[in-house]
Amino acid sequence: MVVRIFARALAEFMSNDKSAVVSRGRTVRRNAVGSAVRRRPSNGSLAVRVVVLAIALDLALVLQAQSQMPLPLPDPPAVDGPAIATDARLAGDDKQTRLVIDISHKIDMRAFALADPYRVVIEIPQVDFRLPPDTGEYGRGIIKAFRYGLVMSGQSRIVLDLTGPVRVTKAFVLDPVDGQPARMVLDLIAVDRDTFLRAAAIDNHLPRPAERGPAHFDREEHTTDSRPVVVLDAGHGGIDPGTRAPSGELEKDLVLEFASTLRAKLEATGKYRVMMTRTDDTFVELSERVRFARQQQAQLLISIHCDALARGEGEAEGATVYTLSDKATDAETQRLADAENRADIIAGVDLAAEPDEIADILIDLAQRETKTFSAHFARNVVKEMRTAARLHKRPQRSAGFRVLKAPDVPSVLIELGYVSNARDLKQLVSESWRSRTGDAIVHAVHTYFTTRLAGGGSGARAQ
């Protein structure tokens, strides 16, 4: 490019220069004085040509440099929506184990350990988990199993159950390269308990990303509406799936669908303001569910669940209504309460003592009255549900369910049935059954508030 442009400019320059010399020779012969006059403009023309030649050469060099420069790289594609997790695998032994998860694009991650039981929690931005079925149900090496899911809007979590104390040696995310997806990598090594506790104490005091507000809760603006507030609590959610049917249905999905149906029916009456502790597949801590009901000054909390019996533990069927008690009605009820109360552990949240705001109002009289109202509503539910659903042989029982521990909100927990029982499961997935059972509970709510507002019933008071 430079040679061609320069040669063309030089040829033009030489041609013009020769013409000027011949012209000057002829002029001198004709008129010596005149030639002297004409030399000055021809020298000026020569200078112009030199300048033009220099500009042409400079332009040629610029064009050549641009032709040799690499093309600019295209901007990376914009990331739209949460990362997608497509595969997970474990490698290693009982001394050190690695977890690798393939994701669509690079994200931030933070890992920390918890004790009793031993767990490692990985906090990440919201991720769409599209992993193969049964992912995480079987472990390897130090990792017994792991769970994953949404814990709040914009944030997901992975919780690893461990065989013993460990130390997190590496926790990082690799960029996608050579057609391979981005990868989350976690390396663990087995350690003694003292080493584990020292590391956990340091990790758990490191600053964490700012958590968002409780976006999973229904928002309730300040209102002068005097209608009673009923809070519906769909159990489990997000990283905590609850029980699983042999055919794959998850408790968290079944109870959310039922709670949504019940909400629509209660709102259709126009008599109640209905709120839900979660409206999507999000995990909500048990203490947060209780706190939400109290903040909304709820006059009733209905927590919706399903039960299941492990293979070999016998057969059970039918719905049961539970109220709060320090002592479980029987061993089966205690088993269920223990299982439900483990929700925070499942999601990697340490079980904490009751907040001071609750502890300060645990006045015996108020709690006794609340328990009385709860038992009154539970009896109404059992009576109405007999017309729509199969009930357990002992349909009304009590135990120490943490979600029922609001001292000033009458609360019940309804186990709709057993997903481990084929007949119960057939009903739970039936839209017509959900509609009939929802109507029955609405009638129980009517009866309960009619009695309370009228000042009737055992220990009832007007609102």
N, C-alpha and C positions, 0 to 999 in steps of 0.2 A: 504493500500500500504506500509506504513512504517513498520507495524507489520510483514508482509510477508517477506519483504526484510531483516529486522533486524533478524528475527527468522532463516532464511536460513543462514545468515552470522554467527550467534552465534552457530548454530548446527555444521557448518563446523569447526568453531574455536575449539569447545569442542572436536570434534572427533579427530582433529589433535593433540590437547593438550594431550589427553589420550594416544595416540599412542607414543607420545614423552616420557611420564612418564614410560610406560612399557619398552620401549627400553632402557631408562637410567638405570632402575633397573637391567635388564639382563647384561648390560655392567659392572655395578659396581661389580656384583658378579664375573664376569670373570677377570676383570682387574681394580682395584681401580684407578690406575694412568690414565689408558685410559679413564675412565669415567670422570675424571676431565677435560681431554682435550676436551671430546665431549660435556660437559655442555655449553661451551661458544657458539658454533654454535646453540645449541637448544634454548638458551636464545635469540639469535639474531633472530631465526625463530619466537619465540613468539612475539617479538617486531614488526616484519613485519606483523604478523597476526593481532595484535592490530591496527596497522595503516590501514590495509585493512578494518577491521571492522568499524573503524571510518569513512573511506571514504564511505563505503556502507551505514552507517547510515545517513551521510550528504546528499548523493544522494537521499536516500529515502525521507528525509524531503523536499528536493527541489522539487521532483516529486509530493509529496502530495500537496505542496503549489501551484504548477502550476495547479494541477487538480481542486483546489478550487477557482482559480482566474476566474472572469467573462470573457467571450469571448470579445475581442475588438469589439466596435461598428463599423459597416461599414461606410465608408466615405459617406457624403451626396451626392446625385446624382448631377452631374455637371449641371448647368443651361445653357441651350443652347437657345439663342434667347431671344426676349423680353418676359416679363410677359404677360399672357393672362387674360383679365378681362371677367368673365363669367356671373356675376349677380350684380345687384345694387338694393338697397332698402332704403326707407326713413322711419323714425319713429319720433314721437314727436308731438308737437303742436306749437302754435304761440309764445310760450315763449322760448322753446328750441327744437332743431331739430337735429337728427343724420342721417348722410349719411354713409352707409356701402357698400363697393364694394368688391366682391370676386375676388381674383387674384391667379394665379398659383404658384407664389413664392413671397417672401418678397422683397420689393423695398423701396427706399427712397421717401419721400414726403415732400413738403413744401407748406403751405397755407398762403395766405395773402389777405387782403380786399382792395377793391377799391370803391370809391364813385361816385355818379352822373353818371350813376345809380349805386345803391348798388350791389356789386358783391363780391364773394369770388373766388379766383383763386387757384387751386391746381396744382403745378408743379411737374411732375414725370418723370422718364426715359421713353423711348419709350415703349408703351403698345399696344398690339394687342386687340382692343376692340371687343369682340364677345358677346355683350349684346343683350338681347331680343329686338325685334322691339319696337319702341316707347319709349324706355328707356330714361328718362329725360324730356320727353315732358310734363309730369304732375308732379306737385310738392306736397308738404305737409308742413304744419307748416310755418316756416320762408322761406323755399326754394320754389320759384315759379316754377322753371324749371332748368335744367342743360344740358350742352353740353360737348362733349369730342372729342378728336382727336389729330392728330399729328400736332405739330407746327414747328418742324424742325427735321432733321435726328437725331435720338437718344433722342428726347424729346417730350413728350406728355403733354397735359394740360386738366384739367377739369374746367369749368367755371360755377358757380352757380349764377343764377339770384335770388335776394332776395326781400322780401316784405318790408324791411326797414333796418336800421342799425343793425349790429350784432357784436359780438365778438367771435373769434375762441378760444374756451376753450381747445379743444383737437384735435390733428392731429397726428395719429400714425398708424403703421402697425403691425398687429398681425402675429406671425409665424403660419404656418399650424400645426394642432394638431388633433389627433384622427380621421384621415381621412377627416377633414375639411380643406378647402383651406385657404391660407393666406387671411387676410382681411384688407383693408384700412378703417379707421374710422375717421370721422370728426364730431365734436360736435360744435354746434353754440348756442349762447343764444342771445336774443333780448336785445339791449341796446339803450340809447339815442344817438343822433347824436354827441354830444361833446365827449362822451366816445369812440364812433366809430372812430372819426377822430384822437383822440390821439393814439389809438391802431394802426390804419392804418399808421400813421406817423412813429411809431416805427418799425412796421413790414416791411414797404417798404424800410427802410434804413438798414435792416439786410443784411449781405453778402449773395449773391446767388451763386449757383453753376456756374462755368465758362461755358458760352454758347459757343457752337461750331460756326464755321463760317457758312456763308450762303450756306450750302451744297445743298439747294434746287435750287440754281441758276445754269444755265449752266456755265461751266468754259470757259473762253476765254483767251488763251495765247496771248502774244505779237505777233503781226503779221504785215507784210507789205502788207497784202491783202487790196486792195483799194475798194473792192466791198462794196456797201452800207450795213449797218447793220440794220436788221429788228428784233425788239423784239416783240415776241408774249406773251401776258399776259393772261393765263387761269385764270379767276376769281375764288375767294374763295379758298377752299382747306382745308384739315385737319379738324380742329375743327369747321371751318366755312363752312357749307354745301351749303350755298346759298338757293335758292328756292327749293321746293320739289313738284314734280308732284303728283296728286291724286293717281297714281298707284305706287308711291314710288321712281321714278327716281330722282336723285339729280343733281342740277345745276353744282356742282363742277366736277362731273364725265362727264357730257355731254360736258361741255366746254373744259375740258382737252382732251377728245377724238377728238373734232373738231380741237383744236389748234395743236394737234399732226399730224392730217391729213394735215392741212394747211402748217405746217412746212415742211413735206415731199415734198409737191408739190412745195413750193418755192425753196427748196434746189435742187430739180430735174432740175430746170432751169439753175443752175450754175451761176446765176447772183447776188445772195445775200448771205450774211452771216446771218444765222437765229439763234436767241437765244430765250430762253424761261425763264420766271420768275419762273416757277415751271414745273417739269417734272414728278411729282408724287403727291400723295395725301398729300400735305404739306401746312400748312398755311404760308402765306407771308404777312407781314404788307404792307399797301398801300404805306407808305413812302419808304419802301424798294424796292418796284416794280419801283417806280419813280427813286430812286437812282441808281438802277441797270441799267436802260435804259440810264441814263446819263453817268454812268461809262463806259459803252460799246460804248459811243459816237454814239448812235443809230440815224439813220436818219428817223426812223418811229417806232412808238409804236402802236400796235393793241391789244386792250383789248377785250377779248371775254366773253360774259355773256348771260344769259337767263333771262326772266322776268316772272312774275306771278301776277295774280290778285286774291285777297282773295275772297272767296265765298260771293256773295251778292254785289260785287263791279262792276258787269257788265261783259261784254265779250270783249276781245281784241285779236287780232292775228297779226302775221306778224313781220318781222325783222325791226329794227330801227338802224340808225347810229347816234351817239352822238359826239359832240365836246364840248370843254370847254367854259363856259360862266359864268360870275358872276351872271347873272339873268337867271333863268330857262325859257324855251320857254313857258311852261304852268304848271298847277298844277300837272298833271300826271308825267311830267318830273321831277319836284321837288321832288315828292314822291319817284321816282326811285333813284334819286341822294342821297336823305337822306338815303334810305335803303342800297345802295351800300357803302356809306361812313361810315356806322356803322360796317363795317367788323372788324376794330380794337377793337371796344367795345365788339363785339361778342366773340373775342378771348381773352378778358381780358386785352387788351392793352390800356392804357390811350391815348387819342388823344392828341398829342403834337403839338406845333407850328412848322412851317416849319423850317428845319435846316438852320443855318446861311449860309452854302455853297449855298443853293438855294436862300435865301432871298437876298444875296449880288448880285445876277445876275438878279434880276427881273427888268431889264431895260425895260422901256415901248416899245422902238423900237423893241428889240429882241422878246418880248412877242407878240407884235402885228404881227410881221412877222411869228412867229410860228403858231399863230392862223389862219393866212391866209393860210399857207400850210396845216394845219389840215382840214380846210374847203374845200380846193381844193381836198384833198384825199377823204374826206367824200362824195363829189359829185360823184367822180369816182366809189366808192363802191356802192352807191345807183344805179347808172346807170347800172353797171355790174350785180348786184344781181337781178335786175328785170327779167333777163333771166333765173334765176335758182331757185329763192325762192319767196314766197309770202312776200310782204312788208306791213308794217303798213300803215294806211291811211295818216299818216304824217311821212314819213320815215327818214327825216333828222331834228334833233333837237339838243338843247344844254342845258347844266346845269353845275353846279359846282362840277363835279366828281373829287375827290382828285387824282385818278390815272392818270388823264389827265393833271396834273398841272406842268409837267416839262416844264420850260419856253423856253428850247432850243431843245426840241424833239417834232416834230409834232405828235399828238396823236389823236386816235379816239377810241370810245368804241362801239362795235357792239353787240346789243341784237339780238340774232339769232331768237328769237321767244318767245312765252309764253308757259311754261310747263303746265299752267292751261288750255290751249286750246288743245283739243284732236287732231285736225288736225296738229297743230304746233308740238305737241309732237311726233306724228307719223313720221314727217319729221326729227326731231332732233335725233331720234334713228335709222334712216335709213342710212346705209352706202352709198348708191347711192346718197342720197340727200346731205350728207356731202361732197362727192366727187365733185358733180356739183357746190355746193356753194363755196367750196374751190377753184375750177377753176375760178369762177367768181371773187373772191377776188384777186387771183394771177394776173388776167388781169388788175384789178384796180391798183395793185402795179406797174405793167409794165407801165401803162399809166402815173401814178404819177411820177415815176423816169425818164421816157423818157422826160416828160415835164420839170422837174427840171434840168436835165442834159443839156437839149437844151437851158435852160434859158428862156423858155416860161412860160405862165400862169401868173395869177395876182400876182405880187410881187415875182415871182420866182427868184431863184438865182442858179448859178452853184455850184456843190459840189467840 
